[in-house]
Every structure is written in C-alpha cells, then in structure tokens.
Amino acid sequence: MLYALHEFQHAAAAPLRLMAHAMQELYRHPFMPLSYTRAGRSVAASAEVLSRTLRRYAKPEWGIDHITIDRRKVAVCTEQVLAHRFCNLLHFKRDIEGRNDPKVLVVAPLSGHYATLLRGTVRALLPDHEVYITDWRNARNVPLVGGGFGLDDYIDYVINFLEMLGPDVHVVAVCQPSVPVLAAVALMAEDDRSCKPRSMTLMGGPIDTRCNPTQVNKVAETKPIEWFEETVISNVPAYYPGFMRRVYPGFIQLNGFMSMNLDRHVDAHWKLFRHLIEGDGDSADGHREFYDEYLAVMDLPAEYYLETVKNVFQEHVLPKGTMTWRNRKVNPAAITQTALMTVEGEKDDITGMGQTKAAHDLCVNLPDSKRLHHLQKGVGHYGVFNGRRWREEIYPKLRDFIRANA
C-alpha cells in the first residue's frame, strides 16, 4: 500500500513536472528576450529547482573513461565479469600493459544508494590497482522467481567474488558491508582457503554499534523488528519486474537520509537557486552532480534489510560472538594471515568512532604487524571514502597498507 501510494503521488505530480520543465526551457532559450534579464533567470531557476525536487533520479553512470598513470592518460572501460541475481561484479579495465598492480575488490554498501556513490573511491584506487566492485541491483527489478536475499546470501556473494579473483586479492568494505565482509574472511580463514584475501580494509563500518552510538543506531533500537517489518516493508507494484517482491523501498531510505540534515539540504537548494540567477555555472553543476547521485536510490530485499537491522543494530551478534552463517558460527579469531586496516571519520554521524575499530578486538589472533587503524580528523561519513581528505590523507595510507601486505 505504501509503495502504491508513493507511485500515485509521483504520477499525480507529472503535469507539474512537465510545466516546470517547459518553463525552465522557455526562460533559458537564447531567442527569449527575458532570458537575459534577472527576472527571466529567476523564473528559470525556480522552475529548475521545482523540477529537480519532483523528478526521479535514474542509476548514474560511472563516467570513468580514463585515468592518469605516470603523467600518461590511460583509457578505462567498465566490464561485467560475473553476474548474480542481486549483484554484478564489475572490473575497471585499464588499457595499459607491463604493470603488476594489486587486485582490489571494493564491496559497495547495499543500503539504498547505487555503487556509483563510490566513484571517487574507485578513481583514487585505479592508478595503483586493478579494481573490481560489487554493483548491486535494484531489488524491484529482480523477478520474484529469483528467490530471496538475506545476510547469508550476501556473505556467499563476497566469498564467491574473492574466490574468483584469486589468492592475491585485497578487499575494501565501505560502510555497511564491513560486517558481512569480516564474516566472509573469518569463514575463509577457518577453512584455510587458498583464496582468502591478503588484506581487509573496513571503512566506516558498523562492526559494534554499541560503541559511541549515533542517532541512526538509536533509532534502530527504539522499535522491535516487527515494527520495521510492518511499517517500512512494502510489495513492489505490478509494473516492475520484481512485482510482489517484499522490499525496503529506496524512497523511505532517502527520506531518512534527508531528514537527518534537512536544513543543510534546504540551504543547498537555496544556493542552487542563487547560483542559477547569478550565472555561476560551475557551482550549479557541482550541485547537480552531487544530488544526481545522492537522490538516486534503489530498493533493498526485505530479508536482507530486516536481518541487518536485527543482527547488526539490535542484537550485535558479531561483537557478541553469536553470529552464524548457514547455521555455522562465525569466528573472527580464526583470522591470522589477512591484514586488517580500519578507517573512521572524526565527525561521522552514521557510524560513530570506535564502531569500526572494534574489528581489531575481534581478530584477537592477528599479529600487531598486520594491523592498522586510521582516524581521519575533520570528516564525516561521506568524507571517509570520497573528497579531498580521502584522496590526500586516507588513500595514501590505504595504498601503502595494501602494498605492504601484497
């Protein structure tokens, strides 16, 4: 019912969206005299802000067609190397020979945004690594016949990807996947699989949300899991391939993200309005680029969402030592060879300081020579894996850590 109501609202707003788009085009047309006046630019700016508020944002493109290596421009193409029902494994293939760079598997979060949110992460890694990434599919586009997808399936995928990439791979988990990635590496270590990764980097991940809990953590603990199932889980409407699949809709997740910093988002759109009037195209383009990514959301499988809320944020099964995979206990103490790096942001309001670092307390048999923790001053959650501080201060440490354990 909730999903159907959302779709009805979107359909009802179609005439207003079309009108706003028409006004925007009219008052920006070079043959329109008013387009050269402040009044005309104000009308066009108002129409664009309204249009962007009402529209839907499709999955963004990666847009990585080249990088610079040793001052040389190198072409990059994105290729799919493995496909599962809910996830594709992508490889950013560099057109360069004679390099033996470490292979890195980036595990993107399955938390509402597309993997393209890590575009900046991938760009930084590419000059020094062979980069692969998990490209999660929108659950509403997965037919119901494909079955469900839970936390155990997520761990299966990670193990499968690591085994396919071979014994010399390094894994980087950004945010939410830190828990299933740590579990997958622990299981592979206990089985002494030859393809276990050389190093594991966990960035802003909720390993133990009892440490310095944030507002996000507190909200998850205020309601029983039954409340989440009854309130935020919905069935996919009839006109999507995943008709009748139970999902946690992306628009609910986005509303949660926006409400956490509503004043900041309102201010950002007010600045866009002013930039458009003043003709500041660069600032307006920066706003569009960020929000085209931020407002593009996907639905999550209901099983995975509910199991994550219950196991990670309510019952804390991993730090308590009670986490299981396929009825088998997950034992992080089995990790003795895979080096561990953790990264946290000082101002992270989603994953509080100490929550990711807690992974070191679980990997008790890992020698100190294979451990590294980095707390980045002055950054929030997004700054841990994107932006100037990521490129200039965090990434060099990650690059050196991977090389030291290659």
GIVEN-V824648 format. One record per run of one state. SS is the DSSP state (alpha for helix, beta for strand, coil for the rest). FROM is the first residue (numbers start at 1). LEN is the number of residues. If there is no record, write none. Layout:
ss=<SS:SS>
from=<FROM:FROM>
len=<LEN:LEN>
This chain:
ss=<coil:alpha:coil:alpha:coil:alpha:coil:alpha:coil:beta:coil:beta:coil:beta:coil:beta:coil:beta:coil:alpha:coil:beta:coil:alpha:coil:alpha:coil:alpha:coil:beta:alpha:coil:beta:coil:alpha:coil:alpha:coil:beta:coil:beta:coil:alpha:coil:alpha:coil:alpha:coil:beta:coil:beta:alpha:coil:alpha:coil:beta:coil:beta:coil:alpha:coil:beta:coil:alpha:coil:alpha:beta:coil:alpha:coil:alpha:coil>
from=<1:2:13:14:27:33:37:38:55:66:70:72:84:87:95:102:108:113:114:115:127:129:137:139:142:144:147:151:166:169:175:191:199:204:215:223:225:232:233:236:246:249:250:261:262:279:281:295:297:298:300:302:315:317:321:324:326:328:330:332:335:339:346:358:363:368:371:377:382:385:388:405>
len=<1:11:1:13:6:4:1:17:11:4:2:12:3:8:7:6:5:1:1:12:2:8:2:3:2:3:4:15:3:6:16:8:5:11:8:2:7:1:3:10:3:1:11:1:17:2:14:2:1:2:2:13:2:4:3:2:2:2:2:3:4:7:12:5:5:3:6:5:3:3:17:2>
